[in-house]
Amino acid sequence: MQTACLLQAELVNYERVKEYCLKVLKKEGENFKALYRSGVAFYHLGDYNKALYYLKEARSRQPAEFI
């Protein structure tokens, strides 16, 4: 996923991360990585309510290998 590369960049474009993740979520609404990365992006963009929402959604869909 291209979003993972964006998160590893020295200067992260969180607006772009958010856009990519929201596109993934339109197709795969329960995608754990897209939910988590959306939460991180919204946090860094200063939208803490949306960040909390997406991080809580990610936690509720957390795969066993991440527990």
C-alpha positions as CSV (number, residue, x, y, z in Angstrom):
1,M,0.0,0.0,0.0
2,Q,1.4,3.4,-1.0
3,T,0.2,4.9,2.3
4,A,2.7,3.0,4.3
5,C,5.5,4.6,2.3
6,L,4.0,8.0,2.9
7,L,4.1,7.4,6.7
8,Q,7.8,6.6,6.5
9,A,8.7,9.7,4.6
10,E,10.7,12.3,6.5
11,L,8.1,15.0,5.9
12,V,4.8,13.2,6.1
13,N,1.9,14.7,4.0
14,Y,-0.9,13.7,6.4
15,E,-3.5,15.3,4.1
16,R,-2.5,12.8,1.4
17,V,-2.4,9.9,3.9
18,K,-5.9,10.8,4.9
19,E,-7.2,11.0,1.3
20,Y,-5.7,7.6,0.4
21,C,-7.0,5.9,3.5
22,L,-10.5,7.3,3.1
23,K,-10.5,6.0,-0.5
24,V,-9.6,2.5,0.8
25,L,-12.3,2.7,3.5
26,K,-14.9,3.5,0.8
27,K,-14.1,0.1,-0.7
28,E,-13.1,-1.8,2.4
29,G,-14.8,-0.2,5.3
30,E,-13.3,-2.5,7.9
31,N,-9.7,-2.3,6.7
32,F,-7.7,-2.2,10.0
33,K,-4.6,-0.5,8.5
34,A,-6.6,2.2,6.7
35,L,-8.7,2.9,9.9
36,Y,-5.5,3.2,12.0
37,R,-3.6,5.3,9.5
38,S,-6.7,7.6,9.1
39,G,-6.7,8.1,12.9
40,V,-3.0,9.0,12.8
41,A,-3.5,11.4,9.9
42,F,-6.5,13.1,11.5
43,Y,-4.5,13.4,14.8
44,H,-1.6,15.2,13.0
45,L,-4.0,17.4,11.1
46,G,-5.5,18.5,14.4
47,D,-8.9,16.9,14.0
48,Y,-8.9,15.0,17.3
49,N,-12.5,13.9,17.3
50,K,-12.1,12.2,13.9
51,A,-8.8,10.8,15.0
52,L,-10.4,9.2,18.1
53,Y,-13.2,7.8,16.0
54,Y,-10.9,6.1,13.5
55,L,-8.5,4.8,16.2
56,K,-11.4,3.4,18.2
57,E,-12.8,1.7,15.0
58,A,-9.3,0.3,14.2
59,R,-9.0,-1.1,17.7
60,S,-12.4,-2.8,17.4
61,R,-11.2,-4.5,14.2
62,Q,-7.6,-5.2,15.4
63,P,-6.2,-8.5,14.0
64,A,-5.1,-11.1,16.5
65,E,-1.4,-10.6,15.5
66,F,-1.5,-7.0,16.8
67,I,-2.9,-7.9,20.2
